Amino acid sequence: MTDNTHQNAGSRKPVRKAALQELAKFERKENEFRRKDRAERAADLRLPLDQIQVH
């Protein structure tokens, strides 16, 4: 059974790499969405977003 596990490990690498790339892509989109949303809410509330340090 361990031999079969080691054989499948090699075929999982491309799948894992693709999944990590998709996750990174999603995180970039999510961060951009949050940045835009924060700016829109600040504009609605007339907050000086440039002066506020957002972590």
C-alpha positions as CSV (number, residue, x, y, z in Angstrom):
1,M,0.0,0.0,0.0
2,T,2.8,2.4,0.7
3,D,4.2,1.8,-2.8
4,N,0.9,3.0,-4.3
5,T,1.0,6.1,-2.1
6,H,4.4,7.1,-3.3
7,Q,3.4,6.6,-6.9
8,N,0.4,8.8,-6.5
9,A,2.4,11.5,-4.8
10,G,4.1,12.5,-8.1
11,S,0.8,12.9,-9.9
12,R,-0.6,15.1,-7.1
13,K,2.1,17.8,-7.6
14,P,0.6,19.4,-10.7
15,V,-2.9,19.4,-9.0
16,R,-1.5,20.9,-5.9
17,K,0.4,23.6,-7.9
18,A,-2.8,24.5,-9.8
19,A,-4.8,24.7,-6.6
20,L,-2.2,27.0,-5.0
21,Q,-2.2,29.2,-8.1
22,E,-6.0,29.4,-8.0
23,L,-5.9,30.2,-4.3
24,A,-3.4,33.0,-4.9
25,K,-5.6,34.4,-7.8
26,F,-8.6,34.3,-5.5
27,E,-6.7,36.1,-2.7
28,R,-5.6,38.8,-5.1
29,K,-9.2,39.4,-6.3
30,E,-10.5,39.3,-2.7
31,N,-7.9,41.9,-1.6
32,E,-8.7,44.2,-4.5
33,F,-12.5,43.9,-3.7
34,R,-11.9,44.7,-0.1
35,R,-9.7,47.7,-1.0
36,K,-12.4,49.1,-3.4
37,D,-15.2,48.4,-0.9
38,R,-13.3,50.2,1.9
39,A,-12.7,53.2,-0.4
40,E,-16.4,53.3,-1.4
41,R,-17.6,53.1,2.2
42,A,-15.1,55.8,3.2
43,A,-16.4,58.0,0.4
44,D,-20.0,57.4,1.5
45,L,-19.1,58.4,5.1
46,R,-16.8,61.2,3.9
47,L,-13.8,59.8,5.8
48,P,-10.3,60.8,4.9
49,L,-9.0,57.3,4.0
50,D,-5.5,58.6,3.1
51,Q,-5.0,59.8,6.6
52,I,-6.2,56.6,8.3
53,Q,-3.6,53.8,8.7
54,V,-5.3,50.6,7.6
55,H,-3.4,47.5,8.5
